[in-house]
Amino acid sequence: MRHTAFRQRMAAEFGRVRAEMLAQDHVFSSLGGRTVDQALEAGVTTKEVWQAVCEAFEVPPERR
């Protein structure tokens, strides 16, 4: 998944402002204690990051 598509999914699921705040501030243990932005910067794939977000926030399977 491209970064643009990832950001669009985040915005669609959480709203643009909340998605940006979540990416910057929420630390995920499943991403090695990193935020979304830190994980992406470290080279974690957008697919892995999206899966971590979906699991943490219980996004329904049909929207994953």
DOVEXVO-191468 format. One record per residue: x negated, z, y negated of N, C-alpha, C in turn; residue number from 1; residue in three letters. Coordinates in steps of 0.02 Angstrom, whole numbers, plus 32768, in hexadecimal, padded with zeros to 4 digits. Layout:
# residues N
r n.c1=X, n.c3=Z, n.c2=Y, ca.c1=X, ca.c3=Z, ca.c2=Y, c.c1=X, c.c3=Z, c.c2=Y, i=NUM, aa=ALA
...
//
This chain:
# residues 64
r n.c1=7FD5, n.c3=8000, n.c2=803A, ca.c1=8000, ca.c3=8000, ca.c2=8000, c.c1=7FD2, c.c3=8000, c.c2=7FC3, i=1, aa=MET
r n.c1=7FE3, n.c3=7FD9, n.c2=7F92, ca.c1=7FBC, ca.c3=7FD5, ca.c2=7F55, c.c1=7FCB, c.c3=8011, c.c2=7F28, i=2, aa=ARG
r n.c1=7F9C, n.c3=8020, n.c2=7EFC, ca.c1=7FA6, ca.c3=8059, ca.c2=7ECF, c.c1=7FE4, c.c3=8050, c.c2=7EA4, i=3, aa=HIS
r n.c1=7FF1, n.c3=8013, n.c2=7E8F, ca.c1=802D, ca.c3=8006, ca.c2=7E65, c.c1=806C, c.c3=8016, c.c2=7E8C, i=4, aa=THR
r n.c1=8070, n.c3=7FFF, n.c2=7ECA, ca.c1=80AA, ca.c3=800D, ca.c2=7EF4, c.c1=80B1, c.c3=8058, c.c2=7F01, i=5, aa=ALA
r n.c1=8079, n.c3=8079, n.c2=7F0B, ca.c1=807B, ca.c3=80C2, ca.c2=7F17, c.c1=8098, c.c3=80E5, c.c2=7EDA, i=6, aa=PHE
r n.c1=807F, n.c3=80D4, n.c2=7E9E, ca.c1=8098, ca.c3=80F4, ca.c2=7E61, c.c1=80E3, c.c3=80E5, c.c2=7E56, i=7, aa=ARG
r n.c1=80F8, n.c3=80A9, n.c2=7E68, ca.c1=813F, ca.c3=8098, ca.c2=7E62, c.c1=8169, c.c3=80C2, c.c2=7E91, i=8, aa=GLN
r n.c1=8151, n.c3=80CC, n.c2=7ECE, ca.c1=8176, ca.c3=80F6, ca.c2=7EFE, c.c1=817A, c.c3=813E, c.c2=7EE6, i=9, aa=ARG
r n.c1=8143, n.c3=8157, n.c2=7ECB, ca.c1=8143, ca.c3=819B, ca.c2=7EB0, c.c1=8177, c.c3=81A1, c.c2=7E78, i=10, aa=MET
r n.c1=8177, n.c3=8172, n.c2=7E4A, ca.c1=81A6, ca.c3=8174, ca.c2=7E12, c.c1=81EE, c.c3=816D, c.c2=7E2A, i=11, aa=ALA
r n.c1=81FA, n.c3=8143, n.c2=7E5B, ca.c1=823D, ca.c3=813A, ca.c2=7E75, c.c1=8257, c.c3=817A, c.c2=7E97, i=12, aa=ALA
r n.c1=822A, n.c3=819D, n.c2=7EB9, ca.c1=823E, ca.c3=81D9, ca.c2=7EDE, c.c1=8245, c.c3=8216, c.c2=7EB1, i=13, aa=GLU
r n.c1=8218, n.c3=821E, n.c2=7E81, ca.c1=8215, ca.c3=825C, ca.c2=7E5A, c.c1=8224, c.c3=8253, c.c2=7E0F, i=14, aa=PHE
r n.c1=822B, n.c3=8216, n.c2=7DF8, ca.c1=8231, ca.c3=820A, ca.c2=7DB1, c.c1=81EA, c.c3=8201, c.c2=7D95, i=15, aa=GLY
r n.c1=81E3, n.c3=81D7, n.c2=7D62, ca.c1=81A1, ca.c3=81C5, ca.c2=7D49, c.c1=8179, c.c3=8202, c.c2=7D32, i=16, aa=ARG
r n.c1=8197, n.c3=822C, n.c2=7D09, ca.c1=8173, ca.c3=8266, ca.c2=7CED, c.c1=815F, c.c3=8297, c.c2=7D24, i=17, aa=VAL
r n.c1=818E, n.c3=82A9, n.c2=7D4E, ca.c1=817F, ca.c3=82D9, ca.c2=7D84, c.c1=814B, c.c3=82BC, c.c2=7DB4, i=18, aa=ARG
r n.c1=814F, n.c3=827C, n.c2=7DC2, ca.c1=811E, ca.c3=825C, ca.c2=7DEF, c.c1=80D8, c.c3=8261, c.c2=7DD2, i=19, aa=ALA
r n.c1=80D1, n.c3=8255, n.c2=7D92, ca.c1=8090, ca.c3=825A, ca.c2=7D71, c.c1=8076, c.c3=82A2, c.c2=7D73, i=20, aa=GLU
r n.c1=80A1, n.c3=82D1, n.c2=7D65, ca.c1=808D, ca.c3=8318, ca.c2=7D67, c.c1=807A, c.c3=832D, c.c2=7DAE, i=21, aa=MET
r n.c1=80A1, n.c3=8317, n.c2=7DDE, ca.c1=8094, ca.c3=8327, ca.c2=7E24, c.c1=8050, c.c3=830B, c.c2=7E39, i=22, aa=LEU
r n.c1=8042, n.c3=82CE, n.c2=7E26, ca.c1=8002, ca.c3=82AE, ca.c2=7E39, c.c1=7FC7, c.c3=82D2, c.c2=7E1A, i=23, aa=ALA
r n.c1=7FD0, n.c3=82ED, n.c2=7DE0, ca.c1=7F98, ca.c3=830F, ca.c2=7DBD, c.c1=7F90, c.c3=8358, c.c2=7DD0, i=24, aa=GLN
r n.c1=7FC7, n.c3=837A, n.c2=7DDF, ca.c1=7FC6, ca.c3=83C3, ca.c2=7DE3, c.c1=7FD1, c.c3=83E2, c.c2=7E28, i=25, aa=ASP
r n.c1=7FF7, n.c3=83C2, n.c2=7E53, ca.c1=800A, ca.c3=83E1, ca.c2=7E93, c.c1=7FD1, c.c3=83D7, c.c2=7EC5, i=26, aa=HIS
r n.c1=7FB8, n.c3=840E, n.c2=7EE1, ca.c1=7F82, ca.c3=840C, ca.c2=7F12, c.c1=7FA0, c.c3=840B, c.c2=7F58, i=27, aa=VAL
r n.c1=7F8B, n.c3=83DB, n.c2=7F81, ca.c1=7FA4, ca.c3=83D3, ca.c2=7FC5, c.c1=7F6F, c.c3=83E9, c.c2=7FF7, i=28, aa=PHE
r n.c1=7F7F, n.c3=8418, n.c2=8021, ca.c1=7F4F, ca.c3=842D, ca.c2=8054, c.c1=7F40, c.c3=83F4, c.c2=8084, i=29, aa=SER
r n.c1=7F72, n.c3=83CB, n.c2=8091, ca.c1=7F69, ca.c3=8393, ca.c2=80BF, c.c1=7F3B, c.c3=835C, c.c2=80A3, i=30, aa=SER
r n.c1=7F2C, n.c3=8361, n.c2=8062, ca.c1=7EFD, ca.c3=8332, ca.c2=8043, c.c1=7EBB, c.c3=8355, c.c2=8034, i=31, aa=LEU
r n.c1=7EAD, n.c3=8389, n.c2=8059, ca.c1=7E6E, ca.c3=83AC, ca.c2=8051, c.c1=7E6A, c.c3=83D7, c.c2=8013, i=32, aa=GLY
r n.c1=7EA4, n.c3=83F1, n.c2=7FFE, ca.c1=7EA6, ca.c3=841B, ca.c2=7FC3, c.c1=7E9E, c.c3=83F4, c.c2=7F82, i=33, aa=GLY
r n.c1=7EB5, n.c3=83B5, n.c2=7F84, ca.c1=7EB0, ca.c3=838A, ca.c2=7F49, c.c1=7EF5, c.c3=8376, c.c2=7F30, i=34, aa=ARG
r n.c1=7EF6, n.c3=8361, n.c2=7EF2, ca.c1=7F33, ca.c3=8344, ca.c2=7ED6, c.c1=7F37, c.c3=82FB, c.c2=7EED, i=35, aa=THR
r n.c1=7F6F, n.c3=82DB, n.c2=7EDF, ca.c1=7F77, ca.c3=8294, ca.c2=7EEE, c.c1=7F3F, c.c3=826C, c.c2=7ECC, i=36, aa=VAL
r n.c1=7F36, n.c3=8277, n.c2=7E8B, ca.c1=7F04, ca.c3=8252, ca.c2=7E65, c.c1=7EBE, c.c3=825D, c.c2=7E81, i=37, aa=ASP
r n.c1=7EAE, n.c3=829B, n.c2=7E91, ca.c1=7E6C, ca.c3=82AB, ca.c2=7EAC, c.c1=7E62, c.c3=8289, c.c2=7EF0, i=38, aa=GLN
r n.c1=7E95, n.c3=828B, n.c2=7F1A, ca.c1=7E90, ca.c3=826C, ca.c2=7F5C, c.c1=7E86, c.c3=8221, c.c2=7F57, i=39, aa=ALA
r n.c1=7EAB, n.c3=8201, n.c2=7F2B, ca.c1=7EA3, ca.c3=81B9, ca.c2=7F22, c.c1=7E5E, c.c3=81A8, c.c2=7F08, i=40, aa=LEU
r n.c1=7E47, n.c3=81D0, n.c2=7ED9, ca.c1=7E04, ca.c3=81C5, ca.c2=7EBD, c.c1=7DCE, c.c3=81CF, c.c2=7EF1, i=41, aa=GLU
r n.c1=7DDA, n.c3=81FC, n.c2=7F21, ca.c1=7DAA, ca.c3=820A, ca.c2=7F56, c.c1=7DAC, c.c3=81D5, c.c2=7F8E, i=42, aa=ALA
r n.c1=7DDB, n.c3=81A6, n.c2=7F89, ca.c1=7DDE, ca.c3=8171, ca.c2=7FBB, c.c1=7E12, c.c3=8178, c.c2=7FF1, i=43, aa=GLY
r n.c1=7E3C, n.c3=81AB, n.c2=7FED, ca.c1=7E73, ca.c3=81B2, ca.c2=801D, c.c1=7EA3, c.c3=8179, c.c2=8010, i=44, aa=VAL
r n.c1=7EBC, n.c3=815A, n.c2=8045, ca.c1=7EE8, ca.c3=8120, ca.c2=803C, c.c1=7F2B, c.c3=8135, c.c2=801E, i=45, aa=THR
r n.c1=7F4A, n.c3=8106, n.c2=7FFC, ca.c1=7F8B, ca.c3=8114, ca.c2=7FDF, c.c1=7FBE, c.c3=8124, c.c2=8015, i=46, aa=THR
r n.c1=7FB7, n.c3=8105, n.c2=804F, ca.c1=7FE5, ca.c3=8114, ca.c2=8086, c.c1=7FDF, c.c3=815D, c.c2=809C, i=47, aa=LYS
r n.c1=7FA2, n.c3=8175, n.c2=80A3, ca.c1=7F98, ca.c3=81BB, ca.c2=80B7, c.c1=7FB3, c.c3=81EB, c.c2=8082, i=48, aa=GLU
r n.c1=7FA7, n.c3=81DA, n.c2=8043, ca.c1=7FBE, ca.c3=8205, ca.c2=800D, c.c1=800A, c.c3=8205, c.c2=800B, i=49, aa=VAL
r n.c1=8029, n.c3=81CB, n.c2=8011, ca.c1=8072, ca.c3=81C7, ca.c2=8010, c.c1=8090, c.c3=81F0, c.c2=804A, i=50, aa=TRP
r n.c1=8072, n.c3=81EC, n.c2=8084, ca.c1=808A, ca.c3=8213, ca.c2=80BD, c.c1=8085, c.c3=825E, c.c2=80AF, i=51, aa=GLN
r n.c1=804F, n.c3=8273, n.c2=808F, ca.c1=8047, ca.c3=82BB, ca.c2=807E, c.c1=807C, c.c3=82D1, c.c2=804C, i=52, aa=ALA
r n.c1=8089, n.c3=82A7, n.c2=801B, ca.c1=80BC, ca.c3=82B7, ca.c2=7FE9, c.c1=8101, c.c3=82BB, c.c2=800A, i=53, aa=VAL
r n.c1=8110, n.c3=828A, n.c2=8034, ca.c1=8151, ca.c3=8289, ca.c2=8056, c.c1=815C, c.c3=82C6, c.c2=8082, i=54, aa=CYS
r n.c1=8128, n.c3=82DA, n.c2=80A6, ca.c1=812E, ca.c3=8315, ca.c2=80D1, c.c1=8136, c.c3=8354, c.c2=80A7, i=55, aa=GLU
r n.c1=810F, n.c3=835B, n.c2=8073, ca.c1=8112, ca.c3=8398, ca.c2=804A, c.c1=8155, c.c3=83A0, c.c2=8026, i=56, aa=ALA
r n.c1=8173, n.c3=8369, n.c2=8012, ca.c1=81B1, ca.c3=836C, ca.c2=7FEB, c.c1=81EE, c.c3=8355, c.c2=8014, i=57, aa=PHE
r n.c1=81E5, n.c3=8350, n.c2=8056, ca.c1=821B, ca.c3=833F, ca.c2=8084, c.c1=8243, c.c3=8302, c.c2=806D, i=58, aa=GLU
r n.c1=821E, n.c3=82CC, n.c2=805E, ca.c1=823E, ca.c3=828D, ca.c2=804C, c.c1=825E, c.c3=8271, c.c2=808C, i=59, aa=VAL
r n.c1=829E, n.c3=825E, n.c2=8089, ca.c1=82C0, ca.c3=8245, ca.c2=80C5, c.c1=829C, c.c3=8207, c.c2=80E1, i=60, aa=PRO
r n.c1=829D, n.c3=8200, n.c2=8122, ca.c1=8279, ca.c3=81C8, ca.c2=8143, c.c1=828B, c.c3=8183, c.c2=8127, i=61, aa=PRO
r n.c1=82C9, n.c3=8179, n.c2=8113, ca.c1=82DC, ca.c3=8136, ca.c2=80FA, c.c1=82BC, c.c3=8125, c.c2=80B7, i=62, aa=GLU
r n.c1=829E, n.c3=8157, n.c2=8095, ca.c1=827D, ca.c3=8149, ca.c2=8055, c.c1=8231, c.c3=814F, c.c2=805B, i=63, aa=ARG
r n.c1=8218, n.c3=8157, n.c2=8097, ca.c1=81D0, ca.c3=815F, ca.c2=80A0, c.c1=81AD, c.c3=811E, c.c2=80A1, i=64, aa=ARG
//
